[in-house]
Amino acid sequence: MIQCLNVSMIQCLSIDQVQCLDCFPSLLIDGPAEFMDLTLTSSPLTLVLILASKGLVPYLRQHFLDKTFQGLYQVNAFDLALLIPYFIVLIVLAAYGAHRYWMVYLYYKHKKNKTTAPPACFDDLPRVTVQLPIFNEQYVVDRLLDAVCRLDYPKEKLDIQLLDDSTDETVEVARILVDRYAALGHPVTYVHRDNREGYKAGALAEGLKTAKGEFVAIFDADFVPPPDFLLKCIHHFTDLKVGMVQTRWTHINRNYSVLTEVEAILLDGHFVLEHSARSRSGVFFNFNGTAGMWRRSAIDDAGGWQHDTLTEDTDLSYRAQLNGWKFVYLQDVECPAELPVEMTAFKTQQARWAKGLIQVSKKILPRVLASDASRSVKIEAFYHLTANLSYPLMIVLSVLLMPAMIIRFYQGWFQMLYIDLPLFMASTFSISSFYLVSQKELFPKSWLRSLLYLPLLMALGIGLTVTNTRAVLEALTGKQTAFARTPKYRVESKKDKVGAKKYRKRLGWVPWLELLIGTYFALAVFYAIDNENYFTVPFLLLFVIGYWVTGLMSLLQGRFAGLSVGSETHTKPFPVGV
């Protein structure tokens, strides 16, 4: 038996010879000092040798350099039937991911085109109508009316319409509030419909029948416009070609929870990068349904509000821009709003937007492609309106990922490293870079804090695939559904609690399916680790976390309301001083 080895002898050993030393329980080094056990702490050289014998070097040799079994595997028809759609889905998702990089590029390339000051100012301010469409908003309607009645604009040039389609106590609350503010001299009127025909689009169209303003500002129930909002927007209409001015949403309850932090980052990416990049580069972008102002003649010229899609704002936006109207985006003008505090409310909102955009793409995209608009406008319109097709593709990828991993295992890890990995990175990591840039632009001194939320942001995007896929498929098949409102509870800080459950959406089977899919990916993680496919584990964990988090947060919402930081709850059926 070898009793000791000289240091110079160890230096001459090959990796295979070092691996053979594993059979000896004790290895002693002969040096200037006395004999001592060769342990992980005895010598840096020893550490290098052991890592080389059991660590990274053998792993790389075994998986990437060993060609012992090369050529034994032969692809068959079954494998091709799985791999072809697998790579098609990956390539398409990578294309949409690369488009996010393109948005970042356009944002910086055209930064000099940022709109700030209007071209001129009105000598005599024009008349403005403010429309407030609501439906069962008893918790926030008072906040909305209070903010709108504080707008800094001549009262003789302003009229405010509260367009109420409510079917609950909101009707009584809204009437009392309108009477109160009218008695104080504010030009506010109450319009109530007994039916929801056309939903929000129908309410806006109904209000236009009696609107007196040349320009129309619109605010949803959860928004709190600042007093100078109208004055910051109106002068941009001195350009007679401008049909709409959109401002940037900010977030009242951004710091309420991890969920609201992630939601805020998602919306910031849209309003900072997508809107700014499209606006600055001269392609089409959309009115967001609220926190914006329209020229009344632009609405009429484009055909008015239509309710055959769930995103009537995007529909009208594209019709107006096809007719030659110019849109302006004011990134520096902010309008605060309340974020959904419950997972099902957030999922409802996202599903409505996903379905609506696909409906608009079916309706409008053929007109855009057939128009005389520039190629860049057409390409960007395609990416914008079809982006939600990525959700059903993610479901397909979820089904194919495990069998594809098994097949690719027999084809060799090196192929996975230079083919699969770049496609996965283009599909997923473009998301992180996209949203990081938006945070850096908004918070140049504290943007690194958003790094903490990126894993959950990416996972949450994956977790939305089930609800959004159902919404996209409904849009593709032409299934019509009601306009599902996003519940608002006037939760503005951590001391506030969701004290009412009447607006809470039923959970259904979706959370259970999300948990099941998450478990499937947990098994995929186990398989990857068992086969030493460590490169895929981070991607698979995103799927596990995404599906489990969205499923569990949907099932457990409201279960632990008593554990909230605050202790105050609403004791009235509506939290207003009525």
Buried (B, 14 or more C-beta within 10 A) or exposed (E): EEEBBEEEEBEEBEEEEBBEBEEEEEBBBBEEEEEEEBEEEBBEEBBEBBEBBEEEBBEEEEBEEEEEEEEEEEEEEEBEEBBEBBBEBBEBBBBBBEBBBBBBEBBEEBEEEBBEEBEEEEEEBEBBBBBBBBBBBBBBBBBBBEBBBEBEBEEEBBBBBBBBBBEBBBBBBBBBBBEBBBEEEBBBEBBBBEEBEBBBBBBBBBBBEEBEBBBBBBBBBBBBBBEEBBEBBBBBBBEEEBBBBBBBBBBBBBEBBBBBBBBBBBBBBBBBBBBBBBBBBBBBBBBBBBBBBBBBEBBEBBEEBBBEBBBBBBBBBBBBBBEEBBBBBBBEBBBBBBBBBBBBBBBBBBBBBBBBBBBBBBBBBEEBEEEEBEEEBBBBBBBBBBBBBBBBBBBBBBBBBBBBBEBBBEBBBEEBEEBBBEBBEBBBBBBBEBBBBBBBBBEEEEBEEBEEBBBBBBBBBBBBBBBBBBBBBBBBEEEEEEBBBBBBBBBBEEEBBBBBEEBBBEBEEBBEBBBEBBBBBBEBBEBBEEBEBEBBBEBBBBBBBBBBBBBBBBBEBEEEEEEBEEEEBBEEBBBBEB
